[in-house]
Each structure stands twice: as structure tokens, then as C-alpha cells.
Amino acid sequence: MPRSPTPPAEPRTTRSLAPSELMPQAPPRVPPDTTDGTDGSIAPVRSAPRSRVALQKWSRLVHAYSSMAALLLVLFFGATGITLNHPEWTLGFETSTSQVSGTLPTRSVTPTGEPQFLAISEHIREEQNVRGAVTDFGRTATGGFITYRGPGYAADATFDTSANTYKATVEQQGLIAIANDLHKGRGAGSSWSWLIDVAGVFLVVIALSGLTLQLVLKRRRRSAVVIAAVAAVVCSIWAILAIH
């Protein structure tokens, strides 16, 4: 008997895989409050207290912005602290001294023979361009004297009421001496004294915020305390040796 023809085989259908099936499976996420322990178990994570994080944040902000705000003041008082310790450094800015003289204004003496210091002082300022604040004045046997002081500037005037004359010695110092006097606040007026106070406050804030920032960071706390303690001991010994 003839064989019946074999029916053709049905074509195989292949299923396309989804992209998620082609990508490797990610490991299961661990909750934020747990982590692998040393024995493979799940152990809780110890996160830093919120108060410490907030203190660290504010210490960093205060330290950074106070440093930027007081940058020029810190540089000025740091540099002048060095030049103040070396008064022989003039850097080419030498001191100049000059002598001036003139006649006293009318009505510079009262009928009782008392010198009019204000009128005489203003007359000397106008005629000789003398500046600075009056730091002292008084009478002498023949008249009186007036002293003027400013940053890097000094003028000593004497006058004779009987001869109706005056003379003054004016000393103008260099730029380094002016900066040194500003550092000390000598003859700079009350407004500059306020600026010195502000600079001191900024330096205290910068130091305390920097120290707080180092103490809050656990990995730097020990080294910061050791360095601060060593520096304090060295400065104390240095001060004791300087005193004795």
C-alpha cells in the first residue's frame, strides 16, 4: 500500500523577551535603617543625631561667611602684627621732619593774660596744614604748647604770647608706621576703635566656629583636640619665658 504523505511540521514560534527580563536582576534593597552584620544578619545603622548634624551645618556656615566678611581685616591686622614687631622695617618709607613758624592771630590772649588755645590751634592748622587730634595742651612761662597726634603723624607746637609768635615741629612717618599706628588705634579716632572691636569679634567667631566644626566631626575630633592642646601648652610656656 502506498504511504500517505507526511504532513509538514508546524513552524516554531519564539517569544520575544521583555527588556526587564534581559537585564540582570538587582539585589534586594536594604532598608535605610539596616545593614549587613558581621555574621550575615541584618544590623541597625546608627545615624548621627540631628542636633549634631545641625551644629555641624551651622558651624560650617558661620565659619565660612565670617571668614569671608573679615578677610581684609584679618589680613591687615595679621600683616601689621608682623611689621609692628619689627619697627626697623621701613621698606623705603622714611620719616620726614620739618619746622614751621608764624605769628599768633589777633585776640589770641584774653585781657587777663589767658591764651585762647582753640583760636591758636585753629590758626596753626589753617596756616601750616597741621592735622591730627589734639592730645595735650597747657601753659608755659612765656605762653603755652599744643600737641597733635595721628596715625604716623606728630606735631608739637609752642607759642609765645609776649612775642606773639609760634613754632611747630612736624614729623610725618612712612606708610608702614601709619599702618602700625592703625593697628594700635593710636590717634585714629573713635570710629576706628569701633572697627578694631569688630575685627576682634570676627576673629573670636572664626576661632570658635572652626573649633566647634572640628569637634563635631568625629574622625577629626581627636587630632583637633591634640593639636589645640599642644599649641596651648607651647604658647603658655613661651609666654612664661617671655615674662621672666
Buried (B, 14 or more C-beta within 10 A) or exposed (E): EEEEEEEEEEEEEEEEEEEEEEEEEEEEEEEEEEEEEEEEEEEEEEEEEEEEEEBBEBBBEBBEEBBEBBEEBBEBBEEBEEBBEEEEBBEEBEEEEEEBEBEBBEEBBEEEEEBBBEBBBEBBBEBBEBBBEBEEBEEEEEBBBBBBBBBBBBBBBBBBBEEBBBBBEBBBBBEBBBBBBBBEBBBBEEEBEEBBEEBEEBBEBBEBBBBBBBBBBEEEEEEBEEEEEEEEEEEEEEEEEEEE
